Amino acid sequence: MIRGGKQREAMSKVDTAWLRMEKPTNLMMITGVLMFERRLSIDALRQLIAERFLAFKRFRQKAVDTGGACHWETDADFDLEWHVRLTALPGEAGQVELQRLASQLASTALDHSKPLWQFHLVENYLGGSALIARVHHCYADGIALIQVLLSLTDVSPEPAADDSLAKAWFKQDGERITRRFFYPGQRQVESAMKLGGKVFDGSMALYRDPGLASVLAREGGEITRELLQALTLEDDPQTVLKAPLGVIKRCAWAEPLDLDEVKTVGRALNCTVNDVLLACAAGALREYLIERGEPVDELMLRATVPVNLRPLEHAKKLGNHFGLVFLELPVGESNPVARVQHVAQDMDRIKSSRQAVMTFGALAALGMAPTPVQRMALDLFSRKATTVATNVPGPQMPLYLAGARITEFMFWVPQTGGIGVGLSILSYQGRVHFGLIADAKSIPDPNQVTSRFRRQIEHLVYAVLMEDWDAPISAWEARDTLHRLETPP
């Protein structure tokens, strides 16, 4: 559509909700950090972004909110140099300095007079480079953005002319990631996914599709029950993690873990890697709260977990097509094995629920509601949880961006309403990366949480064999225990 000489496109109601959700204390940006083995040139990066990232026309468009319906508008003054910027860290800067820069950028709003994304190339980081990416959530959800990220990468330093290696990688590994990304139970919510896609896709209103009547008759009652249950949940307990929000975010990430170690623990406990990792995150939060003098006995905190509702054939489309579910984190449980079992049981409950499509529908409705109503609803839902938690199974082979090998990468999704903590777990090339973003008033130094993640795995490994939940162990004892666990009798 062209109005007044400007190209415009209507924004979906769900994307509108994410656009209007932003406030100074919680910026609606997805923030990612990538680290490279060697130096990456700004010219090569800009050329790559121009060829592949801007192949998605949405990234040339501004998100415009006139107070009525929101729309996308092509930026007539688009300047790639403004969006892809060069920066540097001082001297022999390392992880602490990169975390500080990522924190500053995660606390800085994008310019709403331009398309809402930026890449910041850090030209000197541990002998190589780093890249900090920021994209507003109204442009896309996690599953779409990971497809965008993968489109920027190659499986060798010199991409094949026919792109056959990249296509082979996506067929073998990328499709598995697409199916599992942000998604704890695809088969169990398949009918709800279809409902979500049919009812809320784009800006279509419910009443305009008479064919929905039979679907709503089958699914509507269950979704209504899920909504009522969510609204009647007690507020999450008040801890230091629920402090009133400020405008400063802090980012941190732990040293990567060996993915095979985590898989071994999962097999021993007959649960998923996801269950093990989220239980370890709960254990890290438990230790942090104890150190802060917080009572943790019987403490249960909820995390909101994104759940993909996007059909696989729409994986490469931008926009938001996911719901949220409430997952219980048994922070008050001192037994590490019991923590894993509790998370696994709660995940099983989620898989048979319609929570995700309910929250997706609620977001669509919020996109049509006045701003004060949106804020009130967000505050209501955010009181039910303490953190946002994501676990992404990334590619298990090395990837290259503009010829430079990616050694590590981490990302964080935004928190909503009054939630001030975000947990992020991502696996890549046989290693597990654990990161945390937090409001500075809730967790002034998130390294005090991330540094405890490895010990949670070590303690869990030891507990699986020794059934001694509280005995202190060293790293070498944990590795020896794991070796015996992996070696057949």
Secondary structure, 3 states (H helix, E strand, C coil): CEECCEEEEECCHHHHHHHHCCECCECCEEEEEEEECCCCCHHHHHHHHHHCHHHCHHHHEEEEECCCCEEEEECCCCCHHHHEEEECCCCCCCHHHHHHHHHHHHCCCCCCCCCCEEEEEEEEECCEEEEEEEEECCCECHHHHHHHHHHHEECCCCCCCCCHHHHHHHHHHHHHHHHHCCCCCCCCCHHHHHHHHHHHCCCCCHHHCCCHHHHHHHHHHHHHHHHHHHHHCCCCCCCHHHCCCCCCEEEEECCCEEHHHHHHHHHHHCCCHHHHHHHHHHHHHHHHHHHCCCCCCCCCEEEEEEEECCCHHHCCCCECCEEEEEEEECCCCCCHHHHHHHHHHHHHHHHCCCHHHHHHHHHHHHHCCCHHHHHHHHHHHHCCCCEEEEEEECCCCCCEECCEEEEEEEEECCCCCCCCEEEEEEEECCEEEEEEEEECCCCCCCHHHHCCHHHHHHHHHHHHHHCCCCCCCCHHHHHHHHHHHHCCC
